[in-house]
Amino acid sequence: MTSPFAYTFTLSGDSCNNLSNATTSTFNTPWMNSRIWSKLPQRLIDRILVFLPIPAFFRARCVCKRWYGFLYNNTFLELYLQVSPRRHWFMFFKNKTCKSYIYKSNNNNVCSGSGHGSGASSSCEGYLFDPYDMAWYRISFALVPSGFSPASSSSGLLCWVSDEAGPKTMLLCNPILGSLTQLLPPTLRPRLFPSIGLTITPTCIDVTVAGDDMISPYAVKNLTSETFHIDGSGFYSIWGTTSSLPRLSSLESGRMVHAEGKFYCMNCSPFSVLAYDISSNTWFKIQAPMRRFLRSPNLVECEGKLLLVAAVEKSKLNVPKSLRVWSLQGCGTMWVESERMPQQLYVQFSDLESGNGFECVGHGEFIVIIIRGTDKALLFDISKKRWQWIPPCPYNANDGFELHGFAYEPRLATPVTGLLDQLVLPF
């Protein structure tokens, strides 16, 4: 199996000389004596390797046949799942800035806002962002068939949904390994561009598809949701659980966020938050804070909590424009402001944004804020209370596309997907 990462490292002449001298001096010291290190027990070596970041791990697989075979070694993968540290990365895809949807009733592809589903290219590629090292990596999705677009992510897997209007088919993909699994049969109700929620735990998989019900070949309404569930006890429900959405629902964002056993998504006109309780199969509305003055509200999940990120613009002069972060409290209905972008930074941010809006993605202790129509993005580290600009993605040329992101945790294995084999689905 070849490495999915596109590694390119360029060093200047002075840097190369310094690196060479440092490497030579290091290997001449007693601490790097090969006679000592070659006698390390294999179990200890394996335990060291599971702590490597994903790019370094794939480089290490080139060392020998044994290391190359780690991806197929159940003992190593079990150790990896037990002790490997979680890495809160992000996955981005190109997305058309012009959101015009053209529906065709024949078998041609639907032209959507996704670069993958629009027929722009025969294969799709994604861009991994490492917020710890501020590094970008490019990954190809050659196995994903045309006519599918990324919709959600959880536990190292990406969920792809069919673009064509009608019952929706979904695929699960591990970008690191390049594996591809058909998740389940098509949804029961025909839909156009529904919101997709995915959560995967060590023992179960839950998928919720909501909104954009096709009431005719030419009209859609946000009426219902349907849910797929499978768990380790052998229980499964293939779109057998349905629920009605609250009245006047408008799921324009197309994305769901999972936190504490519930899926959340933004509701527009006026702004509110729609919540779906998986255990009780019920939807309800939560009032958004300062809903009359919000602009570009985004829901993100960070460290198990639901956060709302939005710009606040009041007409009164005594309330300055700002970008704020609210946290949903344990009662499930009250919001508390937890962070606010420094005013000087917001002035700079506002000049670049120019009213075009922004998109937010949260993961772990990080929130990425992408300015629409530009290659500019901010990273907010919640634990360190630090705001900083992200270096532009080197693979994203100025070609009329902008980046659309998901929280992504790189993993070498997600064993729970083996439950899908119980369904005996042809692929």
Disulfide bonds with the S-S distance in Angstrom:
none
